[in-house]
């Protein structure tokens, strides 16, 4: 897979996360209401909206940033 194909694939994943977010928002009445979840043994109060925003932010700040940093090293 060349760099351009990898970039397209990574951006497609982000678009799919956003499509999933829209679908959940449209079909779930509790999208913005916090729920208790357990992460690594710790209970958190977080809404589905906040959880998806965290996933998108982490994806952009880790996966895409690493990809673009890798490209800069090549060129």
C-alpha positions as CSV (number, residue, x, y, z in Angstrom):
1,X,0.0,0.0,0.0
2,X,1.5,3.3,-1.0
3,X,1.3,6.5,1.0
4,X,-1.6,7.9,-1.0
5,X,-3.7,4.7,-0.5
6,X,-2.9,4.6,3.2
7,X,-4.0,8.3,3.6
8,X,-7.2,7.5,1.8
9,X,-7.8,4.5,4.0
10,X,-7.2,6.4,7.2
11,X,-9.5,9.2,6.1
12,X,-12.1,6.7,5.2
13,X,-12.0,5.3,8.7
14,X,-12.6,8.7,10.1
15,X,-15.6,9.3,7.8
16,X,-17.0,5.9,8.9
17,X,-16.7,6.9,12.5
18,X,-18.5,10.1,11.7
19,X,-21.2,8.2,9.9
20,X,-21.6,5.9,12.9
21,X,-21.9,9.0,15.1
22,X,-24.7,10.4,12.9
23,X,-26.5,7.1,12.9
24,X,-26.3,6.7,16.7
25,X,-27.4,10.3,17.2
26,X,-30.4,9.9,15.0
27,X,-31.5,6.5,16.5
28,X,-30.8,7.0,20.2
29,X,-32.7,9.3,22.4
30,X,-30.1,9.1,25.2
31,X,-27.2,10.2,22.9
32,X,-26.3,13.2,25.1
33,X,-27.2,11.7,28.5
34,X,-24.3,10.4,30.6
35,X,-24.2,6.7,31.4
36,X,-22.0,4.8,33.8
37,X,-19.4,2.7,32.1
38,X,-16.5,0.8,33.5
39,X,-13.0,1.3,32.0
40,X,-10.1,-0.6,33.4
41,X,-12.0,-1.1,36.6
42,X,-12.9,2.6,37.0
43,X,-16.4,3.8,36.8
44,X,-17.0,6.8,34.5
45,X,-20.0,8.9,33.8
46,X,-19.9,9.7,30.1
47,X,-22.4,10.2,27.3
48,X,-22.3,8.4,23.9
49,X,-21.6,11.8,22.4
50,X,-18.6,12.4,24.6
51,X,-17.3,8.9,24.0
52,X,-17.5,9.3,20.2
53,X,-15.8,12.7,20.4
54,X,-13.0,11.2,22.4
55,X,-12.5,8.4,19.9
56,X,-12.4,10.9,17.0
57,X,-10.0,13.2,18.8
58,X,-7.7,10.3,19.7
59,X,-7.8,9.0,16.2
60,X,-6.9,12.5,14.8
61,X,-4.2,13.1,17.4
62,X,-2.6,9.7,17.3
63,X,-3.2,7.8,14.1
64,X,-3.4,10.7,11.6
65,X,-0.6,12.7,13.4
66,X,1.7,9.6,13.3
67,X,0.9,9.1,9.6
68,X,1.7,12.7,8.7
69,X,4.8,12.7,10.9
70,X,5.9,9.6,9.0
71,X,5.4,11.3,5.7
72,X,7.4,14.3,6.8
73,X,10.3,12.0,7.7
74,X,10.2,10.4,4.2
75,X,10.3,13.7,2.4
